[in-house]
């Protein structure tokens, strides 16, 4: 199958969600790692729960709600200034070191982001990392008001790019997202940095890579 477009997940794939740990540790010494990991876990859980409940809120609100829960769970009680400071760190997530190089090498293929992130969040983090010129489209679930891995989200990429699903190569570091994209019909590269097992969801990615640099030869 020929790749006619490349579609990337954002959080955890292009941008390191755990780069907020330094700010978490600065505000809550000794609890930065735990807060960072629980924050991310609840963030994902809330996207799935809200989709199932039919009670959509955008990703900024989901991120704040998951932060507040995580703080309560860990026994810390941030004031408005601390909440704002932590939330703003999500607009300045660090890109993984290889991200810029890979996107430049793949410039001959249309490239897009397809993310749970709200448009403002995605615009901010892409701009912060100097990657604005590297994408033809930055697509958010916000216009559908439902989160990945709902099939309508992956269909959004097909519709906006004008490329058949089988000719889109989708890249995600999230195993559940890779499974959702494969079930939809994309060619899927799972960026498995941690060496995790494939999800038991009756679908497998087309390829498993440990570094995005492997995309350059594969595509």
N, CA, C and O of each residue as an XYZ file, in Angstrom:
876
protein
N       0.842     -1.195      0.000
C       0.000      0.000      0.000
C       0.877      1.244      0.000
O       1.796      1.370      0.809
N       0.587      2.146     -0.900
C       1.376      3.362     -0.996
C       0.896      4.389      0.019
O      -0.305      4.610      0.173
N       1.840      5.011      0.705
C       1.490      6.061      1.661
C       1.259      7.371      0.921
O       2.178      7.931      0.322
N       0.032      7.845      0.970
C      -0.304      9.118      0.332
C      -0.436     10.245      1.334
O      -0.511     11.414      0.955
N      -0.464      9.898      2.620
C      -0.511     10.908      3.684
C      -0.048     10.267      4.977
O      -0.262      9.078      5.215
N       0.587     11.071      5.802
C       1.042     10.648      7.127
C       0.236     11.394      8.177
O       0.123     12.619      8.127
N      -0.324     10.656      9.127
C      -1.110     11.261     10.193
C      -0.503     10.852     11.521
O      -0.315      9.667     11.794
N      -0.199     11.842     12.342
C       0.456     11.610     13.631
C      -0.476     11.937     14.790
O      -1.183     12.945     14.767
N      -0.470     11.089     15.789
C      -0.997     11.478     17.093
C      -0.063     12.544     17.663
O       1.099     12.627     17.266
N      -0.557     13.344     18.578
C       0.269     14.418     19.147
C       0.880     14.035     20.492
O       2.101     13.956     20.629
N       0.015     13.796     21.488
C       0.472     13.647     22.870
C       1.068     12.260     23.124
O       0.386     11.241     23.018
N       2.347     12.254     23.460
C       3.062     11.011     23.678
C       3.765     10.514     22.434
O       4.655      9.668     22.519
N       3.376     11.028     21.278
C       3.968     10.606     20.004
C       4.950     11.654     19.497
O       6.132     11.370     19.310
N       4.453     12.865     19.278
C       5.317     13.979     18.879
C       5.808     14.778     20.078
O       6.933     15.279     20.089
N       4.943     14.891     21.092
C       5.228     15.742     22.252
C       5.212     14.908     23.535
O       4.337     14.067     23.743
N       6.186     15.162     24.368
C       6.395     14.367     25.582
C       5.493     14.869     26.715
O       5.756     15.912     27.314
N       4.429     14.114     26.996
C       3.498     14.529     28.048
C       4.149     14.516     29.426
O       3.673     15.174     30.351
N       5.233     13.767     29.558
C       5.908     13.699     30.858
C       6.926     14.819     31.056
O       7.602     14.877     32.083
N       7.031     15.714     30.059
C       7.925     16.859     30.235
C       7.353     17.874     31.220
O       8.037     18.828     31.589
N       6.086     17.677     31.657
C       5.518     18.544     32.697
C       6.048     18.182     34.082
O       5.783     18.888     35.054
N       6.794     17.084     34.171
C       7.233     16.613     35.484
C       8.090     17.636     36.211
O       7.989     17.774     37.430
N       8.926     18.350     35.482
C       9.800     19.337     36.134
C       8.965     20.397     36.849
O       9.286     20.792     37.969
N       7.894     20.857     36.202
C       7.031     21.861     36.828
C       6.264     21.254     38.009
O       6.107     21.897     39.047
N       5.791     20.024     37.848
C       5.095     19.346     38.951
C       6.009     19.193     40.157
O       5.584     19.398     41.294
N       7.250     18.837     39.913
C       8.209     18.641     41.009
C       8.575     19.973     41.652
O       8.776     20.048     42.864
N       8.660     21.020     40.842
C       8.975     22.348     41.369
C       7.893     22.813     42.351
O       8.197     23.393     43.393
N       6.649     22.556     42.011
C       5.540     23.007     42.851
C       5.295     22.061     44.019
O       4.961     22.494     45.121
N       5.465     20.755     43.765
C       5.226     19.753     44.814
C       6.435     18.820     44.921
O       6.400     17.701     44.409
N       7.502     19.276     45.582
C       8.723     18.481     45.698
C       8.444     17.077     46.246
O       7.727     16.906     47.231
N       9.022     16.099     45.591
C       8.861     14.715     46.009
C       7.641     14.031     45.436
O       7.488     12.817     45.572
N       6.756     14.806     44.787
C       5.531     14.223     44.236
C       5.399     14.472     42.736
O       4.371     14.158     42.137
N       6.438     15.033     42.141
C       6.352     15.403     40.738
C       6.106     14.225     39.809
O       5.267     14.312     38.912
N       6.819     13.135     40.008
C       6.659     11.974     39.131
C       5.273     11.353     39.290
O       4.606     11.052     38.300
N       4.849     11.165     40.521
C       3.535     10.558     40.762
C       2.416     11.426     40.199
O       1.461     10.916     39.614
N       2.538     12.737     40.379
C       1.506     13.639     39.874
C       1.462     13.606     38.350
O       0.384     13.577     37.756
N       2.620     13.611     37.727
C       2.687     13.590     36.273
C       2.032     12.348     35.701
O       1.244     12.434     34.758
N       2.352     11.202     36.264
C       1.831      9.939     35.728
C       0.337      9.781     35.986
O      -0.401      9.339     35.106
N      -0.112     10.140     37.188
C      -1.533     10.020     37.484
C      -2.333     11.018     36.655
O      -3.422     10.699     36.178
N      -1.810     12.198     36.485
C      -2.453     13.228     35.663
C      -2.711     12.704     34.252
O      -3.809     12.861     33.718
N      -1.711     12.089     33.658
C      -1.855     11.545     32.306
C      -2.862     10.390     32.291
O      -3.693     10.307     31.387
N      -2.793      9.518     33.266
C      -3.717      8.386     33.323
C      -5.157      8.848     33.408
O      -6.015      8.359     32.674
N      -5.427      9.789     34.302
C      -6.803     10.281     34.454
C      -7.249     11.078     33.231
O      -8.425     11.053     32.868
N      -6.330     11.770     32.609
C      -6.651     12.523     31.395
C      -7.209     11.585     30.326
O      -8.228     11.884     29.704
N      -6.541     10.456     30.116
C      -7.016      9.486     29.138
C      -8.342      8.861     29.574
O      -9.271      8.732     28.776
N      -8.419      8.476     30.846
C      -9.646      7.863     31.351
C     -10.848      8.790     31.152
O     -11.927      8.340     30.768
N     -10.659     10.057     31.411
C     -11.774     11.001     31.302
C     -12.218     11.193     29.851
O     -13.397     11.439     29.598
N     -11.292     11.084     28.894
C     -11.716     11.179     27.492
C     -12.613      9.993     27.140
O     -13.641     10.163     26.484
N     -12.227      8.801     27.572
C     -13.025      7.614     27.254
C     -14.369      7.657     27.983
O     -15.411      7.359     27.400
N     -14.333      8.031     29.262
C     -15.571      8.071     30.032
C     -16.545      9.113     29.484
O     -17.743      8.853     29.376
N     -16.033     10.277     29.145
C     -16.922     11.319     28.614
C     -17.515     10.907     27.266
O     -18.673     11.213     26.981
N     -16.733     10.218     26.441
C     -17.268      9.736     25.170
C     -18.387      8.727     25.408
O     -19.430      8.793     24.759
N     -18.178      7.801     26.329
C     -19.197      6.790     26.615
C     -20.434      7.393     27.271
O     -21.554      6.939     27.035
N     -20.228      8.417     28.093
C     -21.337      9.060     28.789
C     -22.083     10.056     27.909
O     -23.177     10.498     28.259
N     -21.492     10.411     26.763
C     -22.095     11.431     25.911
C     -22.056     12.803     26.548
O     -22.958     13.616     26.346
N     -21.005     13.063     27.321
C     -20.881     14.353     28.022
C     -19.528     14.980     27.666
O     -18.617     15.042     28.491
N     -19.426     15.435     26.435
C     -18.160     15.968     25.938
C     -17.799     17.298     26.600
O     -18.633     18.187     26.766
N     -16.535     17.392     26.965
C     -15.888     18.668     27.301
C     -14.574     18.677     26.536
O     -13.991     17.620     26.295
N     -14.104     19.854     26.152
C     -12.876     19.867     25.362
C     -11.672     19.441     26.205
O     -11.748     19.339     27.430
N     -10.566     19.198     25.510
C      -9.404     18.572     26.151
C      -8.766     19.467     27.209
O      -8.137     18.970     28.143
N      -8.920     20.756     27.070
C      -8.399     21.666     28.099
C      -9.137     21.447     29.412
O      -8.516     21.383     30.473
N     -10.463     21.332     29.344
C     -11.259     21.085     30.537
C     -10.971     19.699     31.104
O     -10.852     19.535     32.319
N     -10.861     18.718     30.241
C     -10.531     17.363     30.689
C      -9.174     17.348     31.381
O      -9.003     16.690     32.407
N      -8.220     18.066     30.825
C      -6.877     18.117     31.407
C      -6.898     18.783     32.775
O      -6.210     18.334     33.691
N      -7.678     19.848     32.925
C      -7.775     20.502     34.227
C      -8.493     19.616     35.238
O      -8.060     19.512     36.386
N      -9.572     18.983     34.830
C     -10.301     18.101     35.752
C      -9.425     16.951     36.221
O      -9.448     16.588     37.397
N      -8.654     16.380     35.307
C      -7.780     15.266     35.683
C      -6.644     15.733     36.588
O      -6.197     14.987     37.459
N      -6.175     16.964     36.386
C      -5.168     17.535     37.278
C      -5.730     17.709     38.684
O      -5.085     17.335     39.663
N      -6.919     18.269     38.785
C      -7.517     18.501     40.100
C      -7.761     17.176     40.844
O      -7.514     17.079     42.046
N      -8.241     16.172     40.126
C      -8.439     14.867     40.758
C      -7.110     14.311     41.262
O      -7.014     13.834     42.392
N      -6.085     14.379     40.409
C      -4.781     13.803     40.752
C      -4.186     14.489     41.969
O      -3.586     13.839     42.825
N      -4.352     15.794     42.045
C      -3.852     16.528     43.211
C      -4.577     16.074     44.476
O      -3.941     15.843     45.505
N      -5.893     15.944     44.407
C      -6.645     15.492     45.579
C      -6.222     14.089     45.985
O      -6.075     13.800     47.173
N      -6.026     13.220     45.006
C      -5.614     11.844     45.287
C      -4.286     11.810     46.025
O      -4.085     10.984     46.915
N      -3.377     12.712     45.654
C      -2.040     12.745     46.261
C      -1.985     13.624     47.505
O      -0.925     13.788     48.108
N      -3.124     14.186     47.886
C      -3.186     14.955     49.124
C      -2.598     16.343     49.044
O      -2.154     16.895     50.050
N      -2.594     16.917     47.844
C      -2.133     18.304     47.701
C      -3.315     19.135     47.209
O      -4.223     18.620     46.556
N      -3.289     20.409     47.527
C      -4.443     21.262     47.255
C      -3.984     22.562     46.594
O      -3.757     23.563     47.274
N      -3.847     22.541     45.268
C      -3.347     23.727     44.571
C      -4.356     24.866     44.579
O      -5.563     24.651     44.467
N      -3.841     26.075     44.712
C      -4.671     27.262     44.559
C      -4.774     27.616     43.090
O      -4.173     26.942     42.252
N      -5.521     28.659     42.758
C      -5.694     29.058     41.352
C      -4.375     29.304     40.624
O      -4.246     28.969     39.447
N      -3.390     29.891     41.321
C      -2.114     30.188     40.665
C      -1.370     28.911     40.311
O      -0.775     28.818     39.237
N      -1.397     27.919     41.208
C      -0.707     26.662     40.942
C      -1.388     25.892     39.805
O      -0.719     25.310     38.951
N      -2.717     25.896     39.803
C      -3.447     25.228     38.725
C      -3.104     25.870     37.379
O      -2.837     25.173     36.400
N      -3.114     27.188     37.342
C      -2.807     27.878     36.091
C      -1.386     27.570     35.619
O      -1.153     27.342     34.432
N      -0.446     27.567     36.554
C       0.943     27.318     36.203
C       1.123     25.905     35.640
O       1.833     25.705     34.654
N       0.480     24.944     36.270
C       0.586     23.567     35.798
C      -0.113     23.389     34.448
O       0.399     22.702     33.564
N      -1.262     24.001     34.301
C      -1.978     23.884     33.040
C      -1.192     24.513     31.890
O      -1.139     23.956     30.794
N      -0.594     25.649     32.137
C       0.171     26.309     31.077
C       1.353     25.467     30.615
O       1.813     25.598     29.481
N       1.843     24.597     31.505
C       2.955     23.730     31.106
C       2.536     22.790     29.982
O       3.382     22.322     29.220
N       1.244     22.509     29.870
C       0.769     21.636     28.796
C       0.826     22.319     27.437
O       0.816     21.649     26.404
N       0.885     23.632     27.429
C       1.009     24.360     26.168
C       2.461     24.451     25.711
O       2.755     24.909     24.607
N       3.366     24.003     26.591
C       4.796     24.103     26.289
C       5.477     22.746     26.412
O       6.659     22.670     26.748
N       4.742     21.685     26.145
C       5.344     20.356     26.159
C       6.524     20.312     25.204
O       6.496     20.913     24.130
N       7.554     19.596     25.610
C       8.719     19.457     24.742
C       8.457     18.417     23.664
O       7.899     17.355     23.939
N       8.858     18.725     22.445
C       8.821     17.711     21.391
C       9.921     16.692     21.662
O      10.975     17.037     22.195
N       9.675     15.443     21.297
C      10.740     14.447     21.391
C      11.877     14.851     20.467
O      11.632     15.465     19.429
N      13.121     14.519     20.821
C      14.287     15.026     20.089
C      14.268     14.761     18.583
O      14.749     15.584     17.804
N      13.714     13.616     18.167
C      13.755     13.262     16.745
C      12.621     13.883     15.932
O      12.620     13.799     14.704
N      11.662     14.500     16.606
C      10.442     14.922     15.928
C      10.703     15.844     14.735
O      10.233     15.575     13.629
N      11.442     16.916     14.952
C      11.696     17.867     13.872
C      12.423     17.249     12.702
O      12.079     17.498     11.547
N      13.438     16.435     12.996
C      14.225     15.793     11.939
C      13.357     14.871     11.085
O      13.447     14.884      9.858
N      12.523     14.079     11.738
C      11.672     13.137     11.012
C      10.675     13.872     10.125
O      10.481     13.501      8.968
N      10.053     14.896     10.652
C       9.077     15.649      9.863
C       9.724     16.307      8.648
O       9.124     16.347      7.574
N      10.926     16.816      8.804
C      11.619     17.433      7.682
C      11.957     16.408      6.605
O      11.813     16.684      5.414
N      12.404     15.227      7.023
C      12.769     14.169      6.076
C      11.559     13.649      5.305
O      11.691     13.168      4.179
N      10.386     13.749      5.916
C       9.162     13.237      5.302
C       8.337     14.341      4.636
O       7.135     14.188      4.416
N       8.995     15.439      4.323
C       8.287     16.609      3.796
C       7.644     16.359      2.443
O       6.779     17.130      2.026
N       8.045     15.302      1.747
C       7.450     15.024      0.449
C       6.066     14.413      0.516
O       5.390     14.284     -0.505
N       5.637     14.033      1.720
C       4.326     13.416      1.921
C       3.475     14.374      2.748
O       3.979     14.940      3.718
N       2.197     14.580      2.400
C       1.339     15.414      3.255
C       1.343     14.887      4.684
O       1.228     13.682      4.907
N       1.476     15.792      5.652
C       1.580     15.402      7.068
C       0.519     16.133      7.875
O       0.274     17.323      7.677
N      -0.105     15.398      8.787
C      -1.163     15.977      9.607
C      -1.058     15.462     11.032
O      -0.496     14.397     11.287
N      -1.606     16.232     11.947
C      -1.823     15.791     13.320
C      -3.305     15.472     13.458
O      -4.159     16.209     12.965
N      -3.601     14.368     14.132
C      -4.979     14.023     14.498
C      -4.970     13.740     15.983
O      -4.405     12.742     16.429
N      -5.601     14.625     16.757
C      -5.395     14.597     18.203
C      -6.675     14.858     18.985
O      -7.620     15.485     18.506
N      -6.659     14.342     20.220
C      -7.705     14.680     21.187
C      -7.598     16.124     21.656
O      -8.560     16.674     22.192
N      -6.457     16.733     21.463
C      -6.234     18.088     21.957
C      -7.190     19.096     21.351
O      -7.634     18.942     20.214
N      -7.501     20.122     22.113
C      -8.339     21.199     21.583
C      -7.502     22.029     20.605
O      -6.274     22.026     20.702
N      -8.138     22.739     19.666
C      -7.380     23.504     18.673
C      -6.372     24.472     19.283
O      -5.242     24.566     18.804
N      -6.762     25.189     20.325
C      -5.841     26.155     20.941
C      -4.638     25.465     21.567
O      -3.515     25.959     21.469
N      -4.867     24.337     22.204
C      -3.765     23.595     22.809
C      -2.788     23.104     21.757
O      -1.574     23.210     21.931
N      -3.315     22.570     20.669
C      -2.456     22.042     19.619
C      -1.680     23.153     18.935
O      -0.486     23.012     18.668
N      -2.351     24.249     18.655
C      -1.666     25.378     18.022
C      -0.515     25.871     18.895
O       0.568     26.174     18.394
N      -0.754     25.949     20.196
C       0.262     26.455     21.110
C       1.480     25.538     21.172
O       2.613     26.014     21.110
N       1.260     24.225     21.295
C       2.395     23.320     21.463
C       3.163     23.145     20.147
O       4.382     22.974     20.161
N       2.465     23.186     19.025
C       3.150     23.128     17.733
C       4.003     24.374     17.534
O       5.154     24.283     17.109
N       3.439     25.531     17.840
C       4.177     26.789     17.703
C       5.352     26.847     18.663
O       6.440     27.286     18.290
N       5.138     26.405     19.903
C       6.196     26.429     20.913
C       7.426     25.644     20.448
O       8.557     26.015     20.764
N       7.207     24.575     19.708
C       8.315     23.733     19.254
C       8.784     24.061     17.840
O       9.590     23.332     17.262
N       8.276     25.162     17.285
C       8.731     25.604     15.974
C       8.373     24.667     14.838
O       9.143     24.525     13.888
N       7.203     24.020     14.922
C       6.835     23.010     13.938
C       5.648     23.426     13.074
O       5.089     22.602     12.351
N       5.268     24.673     13.143
C       4.075     25.130     12.426
C       4.139     24.822     10.936
O       3.129     24.442     10.343
N       5.296     24.977     10.326
C       5.430     24.778      8.886
C       5.539     23.313      8.484
O       5.614     23.001      7.296
N       5.548     22.421      9.455
C       5.754     21.006      9.160
C       4.454     20.233      8.928
O       4.491     19.049      8.592
N       3.305     20.893      9.104
C       2.035     20.188      8.975
C       1.103     20.859      7.976
O       0.976     22.083      7.936
N       0.466     20.033      7.181
C      -0.538     20.525      6.247
C      -1.886     20.695      6.937
O      -2.690     21.543      6.548
N      -2.127     19.883      7.964
C      -3.375     19.954      8.721
C      -3.086     19.637     10.186
O      -2.260     18.780     10.498
N      -3.771     20.333     11.068
C      -3.781     19.986     12.495
C      -5.247     19.772     12.854
O      -6.014     20.729     12.971
N      -5.625     18.521     13.026
C      -7.023     18.138     13.193
C      -7.316     17.790     14.642
O      -6.577     17.041     15.281
N      -8.401     18.344     15.145
C      -8.814     18.126     16.530
C     -10.169     17.441     16.586
O     -11.038     17.687     15.750
N     -10.337     16.583     17.575
C     -11.642     15.938     17.799
C     -12.700     16.952     18.191
O     -13.887     16.628     18.200
N     -12.306     18.145     18.508
C     -13.244     19.139     19.039
C     -14.418     19.399     18.091
O     -15.529     19.683     18.538
N     -14.170     19.302     16.793
C     -15.265     19.564     15.858
C     -16.264     18.418     15.820
O     -17.375     18.585     15.316
N     -15.887     17.257     16.343
C     -16.793     16.107     16.392
C     -17.409     15.917     17.768
O     -18.457     15.285     17.908
N     -16.749     16.470     18.789
C     -17.209     16.375     20.170
C     -17.268     14.923     20.660
O     -18.196     14.524     21.363
N     -16.256     14.151     20.270
C     -16.064     12.803     20.784
C     -14.581     12.472     20.632
O     -13.916     12.981     19.730
N     -14.074     11.629     21.505
C     -12.629     11.368     21.544
C     -12.237     10.073     20.835
O     -13.055      9.174     20.642
N     -10.969     10.006     20.456
C     -10.399      8.738     20.010
C     -10.540      7.708     21.138
O     -10.440      8.050     22.316
N     -10.772      6.458     20.768
C     -10.668      5.849     19.446
C     -11.995      5.682     18.705
O     -12.160      4.686     18.000
N     -12.937      6.601     18.830
C     -14.180      6.492     18.080
C     -13.868      6.561     16.579
O     -13.091      7.417     16.157
N     -14.454      5.681     15.773
C     -14.138      5.651     14.338
C     -14.345      6.985     13.618
O     -13.652      7.274     12.642
N     -15.283      7.789     14.086
C     -15.542      9.067     13.411
C     -14.337      9.994     13.467
O     -14.173     10.855     12.602
N     -13.495      9.821     14.478
C     -12.294     10.661     14.587
C     -11.316     10.321     13.465
O     -10.760     11.220     12.834
N     -11.106      9.043     13.215
C     -10.197      8.629     12.145
C     -10.780      8.993     10.771
O     -10.043      9.313      9.839
N     -12.102      8.939     10.665
C     -12.757      9.345      9.423
C     -12.516     10.822      9.139
O     -12.477     11.234      7.980
N     -12.358     11.603     10.169
C     -12.077     13.033      9.991
C     -10.817     13.235      9.162
O     -10.774     14.119      8.306
N      -9.793     12.428      9.404
C      -8.557     12.541      8.633
C      -8.791     12.185      7.172
O      -8.279     12.857      6.278
N      -9.567     11.128      6.926
C      -9.879     10.717      5.557
C     -10.599     11.853      4.824
O     -10.270     12.182      3.684
N     -11.574     12.434      5.493
C     -12.380     13.487      4.875
C     -11.565     14.739      4.586
O     -11.651     15.307      3.498
N     -10.788     15.159      5.548
C     -10.055     16.417      5.394
C      -8.847     16.280      4.460
O      -8.493     17.227      3.759
N      -8.222     15.108      4.453
C      -7.052     14.903      3.605
C      -7.446     14.477      2.198
O      -6.669     14.647      1.258
N      -8.646     13.924      2.045
C      -9.067     13.448      0.737
C      -8.287     12.233      0.275
O      -8.043     12.060     -0.919
N      -7.896     11.389      1.223
C      -7.100     10.191      0.941
C      -7.817      8.993      1.543
O      -8.320      9.071      2.664
N      -7.869      7.891      0.813
C      -8.510      6.681      1.324
C      -7.792      6.176      2.562
O      -6.576      6.324      2.685
N      -8.534      5.585      3.472
C      -7.957      5.110      4.733
C      -6.774      4.176      4.504
O      -5.778      4.256      5.223
N      -6.871      3.296      3.519
C      -5.806      2.310      3.293
C      -4.506      2.959      2.824
O      -3.444      2.341      2.889
N      -4.587      4.199      2.353
C      -3.391      4.904      1.874
C      -2.867      5.929      2.876
O      -1.957      6.700      2.571
N      -3.446      5.929      4.065
C      -2.972      6.805      5.140
C      -2.140      5.980      6.113
O      -2.589      4.942      6.599
N      -0.935      6.441      6.391
C      -0.104      5.829      7.427
C      -0.278      6.628      8.704
O      -0.015      7.830      8.744
N      -0.722      5.949      9.739
C      -1.013      6.581     11.018
C       0.050      6.171     12.019
O       0.417      4.999     12.104
N       0.543      7.142     12.778
C       1.622      6.888     13.737
C       1.178      7.333     15.119
O       0.777      8.482     15.310
N       1.248      6.425     16.080
C       0.904      6.765     17.462
C       1.757      5.960     18.416
O       2.114      4.816     18.136
N       2.084      6.570     19.549
C       2.805      5.867     20.605
C       1.851      5.190     21.579
O       2.280      4.424     22.442
N       0.559      5.471     21.441
C      -0.439      4.906     22.343
C      -1.009      3.628     21.751
O      -1.598      3.646     20.671
N      -0.833      2.510     22.464
C      -1.285      1.232     21.938
C      -2.767      1.190     21.638
O      -3.188      0.609     20.638
N      -3.564      1.806     22.505
C      -5.016      1.824     22.297
C      -5.388      2.622     21.050
O      -6.334      2.275     20.343
N      -4.632      3.699     20.783
C      -4.868      4.541     19.615
C      -4.462      3.797     18.346
O      -5.158      3.854     17.332
N      -3.337      3.104     18.413
C      -2.888      2.294     17.279
C      -3.931      1.236     16.944
O      -4.205      0.982     15.771
N      -4.510      0.621     17.964
C      -5.550     -0.387     17.743
C      -6.793      0.232     17.119
O      -7.376     -0.334     16.194
N      -7.199      1.393     17.624
C      -8.368      2.069     17.073
C      -8.180      2.446     15.618
O      -9.094      2.302     14.806
N      -6.991      2.928     15.290
C      -6.706      3.336     13.918
C      -6.650      2.141     12.975
O      -7.114      2.219     11.838
N      -6.081      1.040     13.449
C      -6.011     -0.167     12.631
C      -7.405     -0.748     12.408
O      -7.730     -1.168     11.298
N      -8.225     -0.775     13.450
C      -9.593     -1.267     13.313
C     -10.364     -0.438     12.291
O     -11.230     -0.955     11.586
N     -10.040      0.859     12.217
C     -10.709      1.742     11.250
C     -10.275      1.449      9.827
O     -11.074      1.561      8.897
N      -9.013      1.072      9.647
C      -8.541      0.756      8.301
C      -7.276      1.457      7.859
O      -6.873      1.330      6.703
N      -6.638      2.198      8.758
C      -5.365      2.829      8.432
C      -4.236      1.790      8.396
O      -4.337      0.712      8.981
N      -3.164      2.151      7.694
C      -1.888      1.459      7.860
C      -1.252      2.065      9.099
O      -1.063      3.280      9.160
N      -0.918      1.248     10.085
C      -0.547      1.779     11.394
C       0.879      1.391     11.786
O       1.274      0.226     11.732
N       1.632      2.419     12.182
C       2.937      2.230     12.795
C       2.799      2.589     14.278
O       2.493      3.728     14.631
N       3.028      1.603     15.125
C       2.962      1.840     16.569
C       4.358      2.195     17.061
O       5.282      1.386     16.973
N       4.503      3.391     17.572
C       5.776      3.859     18.111
C       5.878      3.387     19.559
O       5.423      4.066     20.479
N       6.470      2.237     19.742
C       6.479      1.553     21.034
C       7.824      1.764     21.726
O       8.684      0.883     21.725
N       7.987      2.934     22.310
C       9.259      3.278     22.934
C       9.576      2.417     24.155
O      10.745      2.166     24.446
N       8.550      1.965     24.870
C       8.750      1.235     26.122
C       8.808     -0.279     25.947
O       9.046     -0.993     26.921
N       8.599     -0.782     24.750
C       8.609     -2.223     24.547
C       7.406     -2.912     25.169
O       7.523     -4.039     25.650
N       6.261     -2.259     25.169
C       5.040     -2.825     25.751
C       4.457     -3.899     24.836
O       4.725     -3.899     23.635
N       3.660     -4.815     25.394
C       2.991     -5.811     24.551
C       1.861     -5.177     23.741
O       1.316     -4.142     24.126
N       1.519     -5.799     22.631
C       0.407     -5.324     21.808
C      -0.895     -5.499     22.579
O      -1.085     -6.498     23.273
N      -1.783     -4.530     22.456
C      -3.077     -4.602     23.124
C      -3.884     -5.818     22.632
O      -3.831     -6.173     21.455
N      -4.624     -6.440     23.547
C      -5.470     -7.592     23.206
C      -6.840     -7.092     22.733
O      -7.844     -7.219     23.435
N      -6.849     -6.525     21.529
C      -8.073     -5.957     20.969
C      -8.375     -6.507     19.579
O      -9.113     -5.897     18.805
N      -7.798     -7.665     19.272
C      -8.091     -8.403     18.034
C      -7.577     -7.719     16.772
O      -7.886     -8.160     15.665
N      -6.800     -6.655     16.920
C      -6.144     -6.026     15.774
C      -4.703     -5.744     16.160
O      -4.403     -5.473     17.323
N      -3.830     -5.809     15.197
C      -2.409     -5.560     15.443
C      -1.915     -4.480     14.485
O      -2.387     -4.394     13.351
N      -0.973     -3.661     14.932
C      -0.417     -2.649     14.027
C       0.323     -3.316     12.872
O       0.753     -4.464     12.984
N       0.468     -2.599     11.771
C       1.205     -3.137     10.629
C       2.695     -3.215     10.915
O       3.392     -4.083     10.391
N       3.177     -2.308     11.746
C       4.593     -2.311     12.102
C       4.758     -1.717     13.495
O       3.999     -0.841     13.910
N       5.752     -2.207     14.197
C       6.108     -1.683     15.519
C       7.505     -1.098     15.419
O       8.447     -1.785     15.023
N       7.638      0.169     15.778
C       8.932      0.832     15.720
C       9.289      1.373     17.099
O       8.411      1.678     17.906
N      10.572      1.485     17.353
C      11.037      2.007     18.638
C      11.456      3.462     18.554
O      11.570      4.146     19.571
N      11.683      3.930     17.339
C      12.081      5.319     17.123
C      11.362      5.841     15.895
O      11.194      5.107     14.922
N      10.931      7.106     15.922
C      10.298      7.679     14.721
C      11.256      7.770     13.536
O      10.815      7.917     12.396
N      12.549      7.684     13.790
C      13.516      7.709     12.692
C      13.320      6.527     11.744
O      13.688      6.604     10.571
N      12.746      5.441     12.244
C      12.485      4.275     11.410
C      11.438      4.561     10.347
O      11.354      3.839      9.354
N      10.651      5.587     10.537
C       9.618      5.952      9.558
C      10.245      6.408      8.234
O       9.670      6.205      7.165
N      11.408      7.013      8.315
C      12.002      7.631      7.128
C      12.211      6.594      6.035
O      11.854      6.834      4.882
N      12.784      5.446      6.379
C      13.006      4.392      5.380
C      11.720      3.643      5.067
O      11.506      3.223      3.930
N      10.872      3.476      6.060
C       9.650      2.695      5.872
C       8.661      3.380      4.949
O       7.950      2.727      4.185
N       8.622      4.715      5.029
C       7.660      5.474      4.220
C       8.276      5.950      2.915
O       7.604      6.604      2.117
